Amino acid sequence: MSWEERLNAAREIGYDFVELSIDESDPRLSRLDWPKQRRKAVREAVDRTGVRIQSLSLSAHRRFPLGSPSLQTRQRALTLFEGAIDLAVDIGIRLILVSGADNYYGESTEETRAWYLENLGRGLRKASSAGVLLGLENWDIQIDSLSKAVSIIDQFNSPWLQLYVDLGNLVYAGRDVLSELEHAQGHIAALHIKDTVPGRLRSVPLGEGKVPFREAFEALVSQGFHSPAVVELWTGEDPQALPIAARANRFVRTQMAEARNTVYNKIDSQEE
């Protein structure tokens, strides 16, 4: 599909915007090398369809971690970081998801953590100068709780580094979602929505896993949460990918609406 086709498809099944993936695969990494004309064409597709590319998921740092013991790998990680920020500016993306894992496929040590923090700071300086928000996502290892993610955010004390909360990752890591959301209050820039079960991180249909969506959404409404929410699906080459995405959209919107009604009804009852 062309980008215009993707954006039109997203609109037709009920989505307001999409997230661009820069993962560790070579085809996705090559998006950072798009020439100016290609970037302009994507911007024009956004204008024609009215569907924004609002965020960018920079999960390529799994393969090229910011805290790698290898200097060459760290330099590659920084190049990817800078390239993602430049791409975001060129296309009009407002938010970049970044990993809190210092050395995803390797051992996490004091040294790798120190390298990670130093290089995250370098990326943050470039992003903040460009007016691009960084969202630190809780991952399934090393940074498997929101309290750990908040501790990193507190070290930088910058409005340009906040949380990108993944509810499914919390369940996968065995964390209590509601108590974790309390730690995150006031720092959530965006929300990843996927379902998981212990031992299975991907491809769990929404509503069939262990994520307490209704309770989590009620907690977020009570916090005054107003930020983008992204449905994260793993459909691969499934020919039913669009119907699956449409069902997921309806599920999430229903859960959110019912959560809002529950919270507002409680408030109304207390006021009476």
N, C-alpha and C positions, 0 to 999 in steps of 0.2 A: 504494500500500500504506500502511496505517496503520503507526505505529511498532510496535505489538504484532505485526502481521503480519510486518514486517521482522525483528524480533527472533526470532520463532518460526522464520522461514525460515532465518535464520543458524544457529540451533541444530540444525535438522533436517539441514542439510548439513555439520555438524561443527565449526562455529565456537564459540568460547567467549565472544566479545564482539565489538562492532562499533565503528567509528570514525565520528564525526559530522563531516560536511564543512561548513565555512563557506568556500566558494570565492568567486570574484569575480562570480558570477552573481547577479542580483537575487533569484531565488527562494531561493537558499541564504543570502544575506545576511539575508533576512527572518526566518530562524530566530532571529537575535539579538533580534528584537522579539517573540518568543513571550510572551504574557501569563502571569501566574502560574498560571492554571488549566491552560494548555497544558503548562507545565513539570511541573506536578504529575501530569498525565495520562501524560506520558512516564516519569516516575519510577515510577508505578504499573505501567506496562507492563513496565518492567525487573523489578519485583518479581514480577509474575505469570509472566513467562517465564523468569526466572533468567539472562537474558543481559544482561550489563552494556553500557552505552555508556561505554567506559573512556577513550577519548581523543577529542580534537577537532582536526581539521586546519584551521588558520587560514591557508589559502592566499589569502584575500581581499587580503592585503597585496601581491599582484602588482599589482592594480588600484589600490590605495590604499597606496603604499609608505611605510614609516616614515621613509625618508630623502628623500622627495620634495623638490624645490626649492620647491614650492608650500606655503605655510603652511596654506592651507585643506585641502589633501590630507593633510598630516601630522596635522592636527587630526582629520580623518575617520579616519585610520589609528589614532590613539590611541583614539578612540571605539569603533571596532571591537574593538580589543585589550581594552579594559575590558569591553565587552559580552560578549566571548567568555569572559572570566574569570568574570563574573557568571553566565553560562549554565552554565559548568562547575560552579560551586558549587551552583547550584540543582538540577542533574540528577544530580550525583555523579560528574562526570568528573574524572579524576585528572591527566591530562596534556594539554597543548596543544602541538601542533606549530606552530612559528613559523619564518618564513623568515630566512635569512641574507642575502638580496639586499636591498641598501639602496634600489635604484631599478630595479625589474625591467625595465620597458619603456623606461627612459630611460638616460641616461649616468650611470655611476658616477664620482663625483669625490670629492675630499677633503671637500668640503662635505656631499655627500649621505651619505657614510660617517659623518661626525660627527653629523649629524642622526639617522641610523639608530641609532647607539650610544646617544645621549641618550634617544631614545624607547623603545628596547629596555629601557634601564635603568628607565624609568618603568613600563613594563609588568611588568617583573620585580619591582619593589617591590610592586605590587598583587598579583601572582600569589603571591609568597612569603608575603605577609601573609594570603592566603586559603588557603594550604596547597596550591596548585596548581603542579605541576611544569611547566616549559617545556622543550620538546625542540627544539633548533635543528637544522633539517634541512639537509643539503647539497643545494643545488639545482643546476640545470643551467648557471647562469651566476653570475658574481660570487662565489659561495661554492661552487665546484665541487669542493672536496676537503675531507676531514675535518680535515686539518691547518689549513686556513683557519678552519673552524668552531671547532676547539679554541682557536685564537688569540683568538677572540671570547669564548669561555667563560672563558679565563684572565684576561681583562681584568676580569670581574665577580667571579670567585672566589666563586661562590654555589652551594650544593648544589641550589638550585632552578632552575638553568639547566644543562642537560646536552645530550647529542647525541640526535637522532632520525636514525639512519643509514638512508639509502636506497641500497641496493646497485645498483639499476638506474641511478640518477643518476650513480654513480661510473663505470660502464661507458660511459654515454652521453658523459660528459665526457672519456673517454680515460684514466681513472685506473686504476692497478693496485689492485684491490680488497683483496688480502691485505696489501700494505704500508700502505694507508690504514687498515685495521682495526687495525694495530699502533699508529698514531698515536692512535686512538680509545680504546684500552684504558682501562678504569676510568671512562669518561664516557658510555657508551651507555645511555640510558634506554629506548629503544624502537627497533624495526627495521621499516622499510618494505620489503616484498618485492615487486618487480616485475621482469620481464625486459625488457631493451632491447638494441638493437644500435646501432652508430654511425649517427647520422642518423635514428633512430626511437626516440622516447622513450616512446610509449604503444602499447597494444594489441598487444604481442608476447606470445603465449602462453607461460606458464612452461615453461622447458625448451627453448624454440626460439630463444632469444636467446643473448647472449654472457656473461651473468652466471654466474660459477663458483659456483653455489649450494653444492655439496658441499664444496668447499675453503673457502668463506667460513664455512659452518656449523662445519666442523672447527676453524677458527681461533677462532670464537666460543666453542665448547665448551672449547677449550684455555685461553681467557681466563677461564673461569668465568662466562660470560654467562648471566644469568637475568633476562630482561625480556620485556615483551610484544612479539610479532611480528605485524604487520598485513599481510595480503595486499592489495595495491593493484591493483585491476582497473579496466579501462576498457571497459565493455560497452555503454554508452549505452542504447538501447532494444531491444537484442538480446533476443528472446523466450527465448533459451537462456542468459540471464544466470545463473540459479541453477545449472544443470548446469555451466557454465563455472567458477563459483565453487566448486562441489563438487570438480571435478577439480583446481583449484588447491590446495584444502585438502589433498587426498590427496597431491599432488605434494610440497608443502612438508613435510608431516608425515613422508613417506617419506625425503626428503632429510635432514631433521633427525635422524631415528632412525638412519639409516645413518652419519651423521657422528658421532653420539654413540658408536655401537658401534666405529667405527674408532679414535677417540681413546682410549676406555676399553680396547680390546684392546691398543693400543700401551703404555698405562700398565701393564697387567697383564703384558705381556711384559717390560718393563723391570724390574718388581718381581721377576719370577722369576729 
